Amino acid sequence: YQRRVRGAMQYSFEIKKENAKMVEYNNTESNSDLNHNMEVLHEEIFTFVNWVSTTNEEKLMRKEVLFRVKKLVNELWNGVKVQAYGSVETDLCLPTSDVDLVILDVGITQGTQGAMYILAEKIFQTRTSEEYPKVLPSVKVPLIKFKDHKSQCLVDITFDCKTCIDTTNLIKSYLEQYPLLRPLA
């Protein structure tokens, strides 16, 4: 590993079983080889990140899923907010990533668990999912899981999970503040 420390001095770490020590190298040929290898690795990382990033078509497909779920939810509870969170919202998702959605401010008398079963039934009746959605009311963050019939994309829906939105906003702020964080995520 090579790094510039205190001016122009170049250091490398030499690891031995009994201890690790810093050794100064002055051989510019080996330094240039190391620099070249680091540049190649850098390019390979960015090439891989671009390769696994979602395409515009995949992003549009996920937006359409969000639109379809919003429409269903608003048929049940007018004016309720449905929002994407997680990797889709931060644009860190992979082509196979699911769509995480949160429904905020439902405010219905059936409670969250009742609302989950009402929405699951609506999803199944409208053939938004080929199979009846899994309703998981007893997990730490209660959710509905299903596969969108049109896109074949997996969807997770939670209710009133404001921390989901807060965490997503925090990640987005980090990505804005530190753009080189994206390839590491």
C-alpha positions in Angstrom: 0.0 0.0 0.0 1.4 3.4 -1.0 0.5 6.8 0.3 1.9 10.3 0.3 2.8 11.4 3.8 4.3 14.7 4.9 5.3 16.2 1.6 6.8 14.2 -1.2 8.0 11.2 0.8 6.6 7.9 -0.4 6.0 5.0 2.0 5.0 1.5 1.7 3.9 -1.0 4.3 5.9 -4.2 4.6 4.0 -6.8 6.6 5.8 -9.6 8.4 4.4 -12.2 10.7 6.1 -10.8 13.8 5.4 -7.1 13.1 4.5 -4.5 10.6 6.9 -1.7 9.8 7.0 1.3 7.4 9.8 1.2 4.8 10.7 4.1 2.6 11.1 3.3 -1.1 13.1 5.5 -3.5 12.8 3.2 -6.5 10.7 5.3 -8.9 10.2 2.3 -11.3 8.4 0.2 -8.7 6.4 3.3 -7.6 5.2 3.9 -11.2 4.2 0.2 -11.5 2.3 0.5 -8.3 0.6 3.8 -9.4 -0.3 2.1 -12.7 -1.8 -0.9 -10.9 -3.8 1.4 -8.6 -5.1 3.3 -11.6 -6.1 0.1 -13.3 -7.9 -1.1 -10.1 -9.6 2.3 -9.9 -10.9 2.0 -13.5 -12.0 -1.6 -12.9 -14.0 -0.5 -9.8 -15.8 2.3 -11.7 -16.4 0.0 -14.7 -18.0 -2.6 -12.3 -20.1 0.1 -10.6 -21.4 1.3 -14.0 -22.1 -2.3 -15.1 -24.2 -3.2 -11.9 -26.0 0.2 -11.8 -29.6 0.3 -12.9 -30.4 1.4 -16.4 -32.9 4.2 -17.2 -35.4 1.5 -18.2 -35.1 -0.2 -14.8 -35.4 3.1 -13.0 -38.6 3.9 -15.0 -40.0 0.4 -14.3 -39.6 1.1 -10.5 -41.3 4.5 -10.9 -44.2 2.7 -12.6 -44.4 0.3 -9.7 -44.5 3.2 -7.3 -47.2 4.9 -9.4 -49.4 1.7 -9.5 -49.1 1.2 -5.7 -49.9 4.9 -5.1 -53.0 4.6 -7.2 -54.2 1.5 -5.2 -53.5 3.1 -1.9 -55.3 6.3 -2.8 -58.3 4.3 -3.9 -58.4 2.9 -0.3 -57.3 6.0 1.6 -57.5 9.3 -0.2 -54.6 11.7 0.4 -52.3 9.2 2.0 -48.6 9.7 1.1 -46.7 6.8 -0.5 -43.0 7.2 -0.8 -40.0 5.1 -2.0 -37.1 4.7 0.4 -33.9 2.7 0.6 -31.7 1.7 -2.3 -34.2 2.8 -5.0 -34.6 6.3 -3.6 -30.8 6.7 -3.0 -30.1 5.3 -6.5 -27.8 2.6 -5.0 -30.0 -0.3 -6.1 -28.9 -3.1 -8.3 -31.0 -4.4 -11.2 -32.4 -7.2 -9.0 -33.1 -4.9 -6.0 -36.6 -4.8 -4.6 -38.7 -1.6 -4.3 -39.2 -0.4 -0.8 -42.2 1.8 -0.2 -43.6 3.4 2.9 -47.2 4.5 3.4 -47.4 7.5 5.7 -50.4 9.0 7.7 -52.9 6.3 7.0 -54.9 7.3 10.1 -57.5 4.6 9.7 -59.5 3.0 12.5 -58.4 -0.6 11.6 -54.9 0.2 12.8 -51.7 -0.8 10.9 -52.3 -4.5 11.0 -55.8 -4.1 9.7 -54.6 -1.7 7.0 -52.0 -4.2 5.9 -54.6 -6.9 5.3 -56.9 -4.4 3.5 -54.1 -3.4 1.2 -52.9 -7.0 0.6 -56.5 -7.9 -0.5 -56.6 -4.9 -2.8 -53.2 -5.8 -4.4 -54.5 -9.4 -5.0 -57.9 -8.4 -6.3 -56.5 -5.9 -8.8 -54.0 -8.6 -10.0 -51.1 -6.3 -9.1 -49.6 -9.5 -7.8 -50.3 -13.0 -9.2 -50.2 -14.4 -5.7 -51.7 -13.2 -2.4 -49.1 -10.8 -0.8 -47.3 -12.0 2.3 -48.4 -9.9 5.3 -45.8 -9.9 8.0 -47.3 -7.9 10.9 -45.1 -9.4 13.7 -41.7 -8.6 12.4 -39.7 -5.6 13.7 -40.9 -3.4 10.9 -44.2 -4.8 9.8 -44.5 -5.1 6.0 -46.3 -6.5 3.0 -44.2 -8.4 0.4 -45.2 -9.2 -3.1 -44.0 -9.5 -6.7 -45.4 -6.9 -9.1 -47.2 -8.8 -11.9 -46.3 -6.3 -14.7 -42.6 -5.7 -13.9 -41.9 -8.9 -11.9 -40.2 -6.6 -9.4 -40.3 -7.5 -5.7 -42.0 -4.9 -3.5 -41.9 -4.3 0.2 -44.5 -2.0 1.8 -44.3 -0.7 5.3 -46.6 1.7 7.2 -45.8 4.8 9.1 -42.1 4.1 9.3 -40.7 7.6 9.4 -37.2 6.3 10.3 -37.1 4.6 6.8 -37.4 8.1 5.3 -35.0 9.7 7.7 -32.3 7.0 7.0 -32.8 7.4 3.3 -32.4 11.2 3.6 -29.3 10.8 5.7 -27.7 8.4 3.0 -28.7 10.9 0.3 -27.0 13.7 2.2 -23.8 11.7 2.6 -23.8 10.8 -1.1 -24.2 14.5 -2.0 -21.5 15.5 0.5 -19.1 12.7 -0.5 -19.7 11.8 -4.2 -16.9 9.1 -4.1 -19.0 7.2 -1.5 -21.3 5.9 -4.3 -18.8 3.4 -5.8 -18.1 2.1 -2.3 -21.7 1.5 -1.3 
